[in-house]
Amino acid sequence: MTQLNITIDSDQIQTLIGQCAANELAKDILTLVFNQIMEQQRTDYINADEYERCDSRKTSRNGYYDRDFTTRVGRLELRVPRTRDGEFSPTIFEQYQRSEKALLITMMEMFIQGVSTRKVSKAVEALCGETVSKSFVSNLTKQLDPIVEQWRYRSLENTNYPFLITDVLYLKVRDAERVVSMSCHIAIGVSDTGSREIIGLYLSKSETRNTWTEFFDYLKQRDLICPKYVISDAHKGLVQAIRQCFLGATWQRCQAHFLRNIFDNMPKKIERHVKDEIKAIFQMTNANSARELKNIFINKYESNPKLHKVCQTLDDGFEDAIQVLHLPENIQRRLKTTNCLERLNEEIRRRERVIRIFPNQDSAIRIIGSLLMDKNEEWLSANKKYLDFDPTVI
């Protein structure tokens, strides 16, 4: 039988993989090439040809074992050579598994970005002719766990965050065969250089003063320096936890949430100009001007029984909602609300709509953490200031 000798380098193999169509002929060619390369590597390792007797021989041949190997043209069935000493290992799997790694990374990225496991499986089958199960995709993403945990618990020691923006959203998570609602606490820190960073992710089975205290303690254990301003909604337990955990910090009540609370107390059939007058109060950039407009509004409408509750709500929460007006005018707009966190929540909701119910708490942290890591990297790599201010005047 004629011996077929093939001489081909790594770059040629990668080119061949990229050009071959996913058919049986392409797979037969690559199988032959890979088997020949491994056979030659074994000969080089032994330092002797087959049946050759010489003093330089290191060991002897010991047959083959079968191994499947996935490439972009499909799954190859290879015969991997062995040696008596058991020390020989072909380098082919290290050299040519880049396609396999790229495929796995792509599958993970698709899943994280909101593609269901079923659709990921179908996409892989269409691309390389191989079928992967939904459970394989789910198990694959578990490789993200240590990466996400390292990111969640990274040290905050070397950065000062004068502004902390925090909020919560609720998720459905399966817990011991029951579906429970869990609160997902998220925090964004704006550093004294003006850049923003996602610095906290924490899941809990409720939203109370205790859970918010646990969340803030989790940030402080990672050496978070007490912020000067904390921006959030007016959840009672959250406000109490801020005052307990961050002594000396100023609480800025989210104006978007506050306006919704005011409008909820307003009759549906109300003249449009009344809402516009309230909105005008919070468009002021000076605290005294805002107070003056607020007082005018209350004096004008507090005797109206339909607007009495509106005036009371406005007056009670007003001071907490205008603390941002004591800051430089150019940074007030972005610190009036938690809108930047609301946009993050929308990204999480888009992924949640695919999953509907997270199979467990670890899965929720894995997926949400991966999304937040990607978004955080995007913010940092953009190298743009979220706020432009002099930290010495804050």
WONOR-V378434 format. One record per residue. RES is the residue in three letters. SS is DSSP state (h for helix, s for strand, l for the rest). BURIAL is I if it has 24 or more other ideal C-beta (glycine too) atoms within 12 Angstrom, else O. D_LAST is the distance of its C-alpha to the last C-alpha in whole Angstrom. Layout:
<<RES,SS,BURIAL,D_LAST> <RES,SS,BURIAL,D_LAST>>
This chain:
<<MET,l,O,85> <THR,l,O,83> <GLN,l,O,80> <LEU,l,O,77> <ASN,l,O,74> <ILE,l,O,71> <THR,l,O,69> <ILE,l,O,65> <ASP,l,O,62> <SER,h,O,58> <ASP,h,O,57> <GLN,h,O,60> <ILE,h,I,60> <GLN,h,O,57> <THR,h,O,58> <LEU,h,I,61> <ILE,h,I,59> <GLY,h,O,57> <GLN,h,O,60> <CYS,l,I,62> <ALA,l,O,62> <ALA,l,I,62> <ASN,l,O,66> <GLU,h,O,68> <LEU,h,O,70> <ALA,h,I,66> <LYS,h,I,66> <ASP,h,O,69> <ILE,h,I,68> <LEU,h,I,65> <THR,h,I,67> <LEU,h,O,70> <VAL,h,I,67> <PHE,h,I,65> <ASN,h,I,68> <GLN,h,I,70> <ILE,h,I,66> <MET,h,I,66> <GLU,h,I,70> <GLN,h,I,70> <GLN,h,I,67> <ARG,h,I,69> <THR,h,I,72> <ASP,h,O,69> <TYR,h,I,68> <ILE,h,I,72> <ASN,l,O,73> <ALA,l,O,76> <ASP,l,O,77> <GLU,l,O,79> <TYR,l,O,82> <GLU,l,O,82> <ARG,l,O,83> <CYS,l,O,81> <ASP,l,O,80> <SER,l,O,76> <ARG,l,O,76> <LYS,l,O,73> <THR,l,O,74> <SER,l,I,75> <ARG,s,O,75> <ASN,s,O,74> <GLY,s,O,74> <TYR,s,O,71> <TYR,s,O,69> <ASP,s,O,68> <ARG,s,O,64> <ASP,s,O,62> <PHE,s,I,60> <THR,s,I,57> <THR,s,I,57> <ARG,l,I,56> <VAL,l,I,60> <GLY,s,I,60> <ARG,s,I,61> <LEU,s,I,63> <GLU,s,O,66> <LEU,s,I,66> <ARG,s,O,69> <VAL,s,I,67> <PRO,s,I,69> <ARG,s,I,69> <THR,s,I,71> <ARG,l,O,73> <ASP,l,O,70> <GLY,l,O,67> <GLU,l,O,65> <PHE,l,I,65> <SER,l,O,62> <PRO,l,I,62> <THR,l,O,59> <ILE,h,I,59> <PHE,h,I,57> <GLU,h,O,54> <GLN,h,I,55> <TYR,l,I,55> <GLN,l,I,53> <ARG,h,O,50> <SER,h,I,52> <GLU,h,I,52> <LYS,h,O,48> <ALA,h,O,47> <LEU,h,I,49> <LEU,h,I,47> <ILE,h,O,44> <THR,h,I,44> <MET,h,I,45> <MET,h,I,42> <GLU,h,O,40> <MET,h,I,42> <PHE,h,I,42> <ILE,h,I,38> <GLN,l,O,38> <GLY,l,I,40> <VAL,l,I,43> <SER,l,O,46> <THR,h,I,48> <ARG,h,O,51> <LYS,h,O,50> <VAL,h,I,49> <SER,h,I,52> <LYS,h,O,54> <ALA,h,O,52> <VAL,h,I,53> <GLU,h,O,56> <ALA,h,O,56> <LEU,h,I,55> <CYS,h,I,57> <GLY,l,O,59> <GLU,l,I,58> <THR,l,O,58> <VAL,l,I,55> <SER,l,O,54> <LYS,h,O,51> <SER,h,O,51> <PHE,h,I,51> <VAL,h,I,48> <SER,h,I,46> <ASN,h,O,47> <LEU,h,I,46> <THR,h,I,43> <LYS,h,I,43> <GLN,h,O,42> <LEU,h,I,39> <ASP,h,O,38> <PRO,h,O,37> <ILE,h,O,35> <VAL,h,I,33> <GLU,h,O,33> <GLN,h,O,32> <TRP,h,I,29> <ARG,h,I,28> <TYR,l,O,28> <ARG,l,I,26> <SER,l,O,24> <LEU,l,I,20> <GLU,l,O,20> <ASN,l,O,19> <THR,l,I,16> <ASN,l,I,13> <TYR,l,I,12> <PRO,l,I,8> <PHE,s,I,10> <LEU,s,I,14> <ILE,s,I,16> <THR,s,I,19> <ASP,s,I,23> <VAL,s,I,27> <LEU,s,I,30> <TYR,s,O,33> <LEU,s,I,36> <LYS,s,I,40> <VAL,s,I,41> <ARG,s,O,44> <ASP,s,O,45> <ALA,l,O,48> <GLU,l,O,50> <ARG,s,O,48> <VAL,s,O,45> <VAL,s,O,42> <SER,s,O,39> <MET,s,I,36> <SER,s,I,32> <CYS,s,I,30> <HIS,s,I,26> <ILE,s,I,24> <ALA,s,I,20> <ILE,s,I,18> <GLY,s,I,15> <VAL,s,I,13> <SER,l,I,12> <ASP,l,I,10> <THR,l,I,12> <GLY,l,I,12> <SER,l,I,15> <ARG,s,I,16> <GLU,s,I,19> <ILE,s,I,21> <ILE,s,I,21> <GLY,s,I,23> <LEU,s,I,27> <TYR,s,I,29> <LEU,s,I,32> <SER,s,I,33> <LYS,l,O,36> <SER,l,O,34> <GLU,l,I,31> <THR,l,O,30> <ARG,h,O,28> <ASN,h,O,30> <THR,h,I,29> <TRP,h,I,25> <THR,h,I,25> <GLU,h,I,27> <PHE,h,I,25> <PHE,h,I,22> <ASP,h,O,24> <TYR,h,I,25> <LEU,h,I,22> <LYS,h,I,21> <GLN,h,O,25> <ARG,l,I,23> <ASP,l,O,21> <LEU,l,I,18> <ILE,l,I,15> <CYS,l,I,14> <PRO,l,I,11> <LYS,l,I,8> <TYR,s,I,9> <VAL,s,I,13> <ILE,s,I,15> <SER,s,I,19> <ASP,l,I,22> <ALA,l,I,23> <HIS,l,I,26> <LYS,h,O,26> <GLY,h,I,27> <LEU,h,I,23> <VAL,h,I,22> <GLN,h,O,23> <ALA,h,I,23> <ILE,h,I,19> <ARG,h,O,19> <GLN,h,O,22> <CYS,h,I,20> <PHE,l,I,16> <LEU,l,O,16> <GLY,l,O,13> <ALA,l,I,12> <THR,s,I,11> <TRP,s,I,14> <GLN,s,I,14> <ARG,s,I,18> <CYS,l,I,19> <GLN,h,I,20> <ALA,h,I,23> <HIS,h,I,24> <PHE,h,I,24> <LEU,h,I,26> <ARG,h,O,29> <ASN,h,I,29> <ILE,h,I,30> <PHE,h,I,32> <ASP,h,O,34> <ASN,l,I,35> <MET,l,I,36> <PRO,l,O,40> <LYS,l,O,41> <LYS,l,O,43> <ILE,l,O,40> <GLU,l,O,40> <ARG,h,O,37> <HIS,h,O,36> <VAL,h,I,34> <LYS,h,I,32> <ASP,h,O,31> <GLU,h,I,30> <ILE,h,I,28> <LYS,h,O,26> <ALA,h,O,26> <ILE,h,I,24> <PHE,l,I,21> <GLN,l,O,21> <MET,l,I,19> <THR,l,O,16> <ASN,l,O,16> <ALA,h,O,16> <ASN,h,O,19> <SER,h,O,21> <ALA,h,I,21> <ARG,h,O,22> <GLU,h,O,25> <LEU,h,I,26> <LYS,h,I,26> <ASN,h,O,28> <ILE,h,O,30> <PHE,h,I,31> <ILE,h,I,31> <ASN,h,O,34> <LYS,h,O,36> <TYR,h,I,36> <GLU,l,O,36> <SER,l,O,40> <ASN,l,O,41> <PRO,l,O,42> <LYS,l,O,41> <LEU,l,I,37> <HIS,h,O,37> <LYS,h,O,35> <VAL,h,I,33> <CYS,h,I,31> <GLN,h,O,31> <THR,h,I,29> <LEU,h,I,27> <ASP,h,I,26> <ASP,h,O,26> <GLY,h,I,23> <PHE,h,I,21> <GLU,h,O,19> <ASP,h,I,17> <ALA,h,I,18> <ILE,l,I,15> <GLN,h,I,12> <VAL,h,I,11> <LEU,h,I,12> <HIS,h,O,9> <LEU,l,I,7> <PRO,l,O,8> <GLU,h,O,12> <ASN,h,O,13> <ILE,h,I,11> <GLN,h,I,12> <ARG,h,O,15> <ARG,h,I,15> <LEU,h,I,13> <LYS,l,I,15> <THR,l,I,18> <THR,l,I,19> <ASN,h,O,21> <CYS,h,I,21> <LEU,h,I,22> <GLU,h,I,25> <ARG,h,O,26> <LEU,h,I,26> <ASN,h,I,28> <GLU,h,O,31> <GLU,h,I,31> <ILE,h,I,32> <ARG,h,O,34> <ARG,h,O,36> <ARG,h,I,37> <GLU,h,I,38> <ARG,h,O,40> <VAL,h,O,43> <ILE,h,I,43> <ARG,l,O,43> <ILE,l,O,43> <PHE,s,I,41> <PRO,l,I,44> <ASN,l,I,42> <GLN,h,I,39> <ASP,h,O,39> <SER,h,I,40> <ALA,h,I,37> <ILE,h,I,34> <ARG,h,I,36> <ILE,h,I,36> <ILE,h,I,33> <GLY,h,I,31> <SER,h,I,33> <LEU,h,I,32> <LEU,h,I,28> <MET,h,I,29> <ASP,h,I,30> <LYS,h,I,27> <ASN,h,I,25> <GLU,h,O,27> <GLU,h,O,27> <TRP,h,I,23> <LEU,h,O,23> <SER,h,O,26> <ALA,h,O,25> <ASN,l,O,22> <LYS,l,O,20> <LYS,l,O,16> <TYR,l,I,16> <LEU,l,I,12> <ASP,l,O,12> <PHE,l,I,8> <ASP,l,O,7> <PRO,h,O,5> <THR,h,O,6> <VAL,h,O,4> <ILE,l,I,0>>
